[in-house]
């Protein structure tokens, strides 16, 4: 009888130890899952402005666009003539336009405000960008 009690006690003790280990493991995993993940560096999507110079016509004509400080802005230009795009921002940007399709010019603006994008030879404002 004494051996039976001792055997039951050992089985009960082994069961408690096993349950305790399982609880400790679960607690460790729970602690790890509660640690916040490091921030993900998400790049803002670029603002794209399509510009077309064809047979003396400029499209768009002073379109209004919004962007955030530091957000990439991309001008995609199709042109049948040479010209110069000037971005009146801080800092200023100047891009040489060639008679070609699919020209891409990228920039960012570091200071909030109104930014005008002009074609110098055509004497036209293509876009006004409100940077916030």
C-alpha positions, -999 to +999 in steps of 0.1 A: +000+000+000+029+023+009+044+017-025+011+025-043+009+058-024+045+066-033+038+057-070+007+079-071+026+108-054+054+105-080+029+104-109+011+135-094+044+153-089+055+145-125+022+158-138+025+191-118+061+196-131+050+190-167+021+214-164+044+240-147+069+237-176+042+241-202+029+272-184+064+287-183+069+281-220+035+296-228+043+326-206+077+331-224+060+330-258+033+354-246+060+379-234+077+377-268+045+384-287+037+414-266+070+431-276+061+457-303+076+452-337+102+478-348+087+505-370+086+499-407+101+526-429+073+533-453+081+556-482+053+579-492+039+573-527+051+597-553+029+625-566+030+621-604+023+650-628+021+641-665+032+670-688+028+671-726+042+697-750+029+691-785+026+715-814+029+746-791+003+733-767+011+726-730-009+702-709-018+706-681-022+744-677-016+753-641-031+723-625-034+722-587-017+694-568-011+686-531+020+670-516+036+666-482+070+679-472+096+653-483+071+634-505+086+624-539+072+644-568+077+631-603+072+649-636+067+626-665+072+646-697+063+639-734+076+667-756+081+675-792+104+704-784+133+714-761+124+735-730+134+739-694+112+730-664+118+751-634+105+742-599+103+773-577+108+755-544+132+754-515+155+742-529+149+751-566+151+725-593+158+729-630+153+701-656+162+702-693+134+689-714+143+672-747+121+663-777+113+628-764+086+608-747+087+594-712+112+618-696+111+615-658+122+642-634+120+636-596+124+660-567+112+666-531+103+699-514+117+705-479+096+736-470+058+739-469+041+764-492+031+770-528+055+756-554+051+766-591+064+743-619+071+764-650+082+758-686+106+787-694+106+787-732+068+782-734+063+808-706+036+786-690+029+774-654+023+736-657+014+730-620+011+747-587+019+723-558+005+730-524+031+715-500+020+708-464 
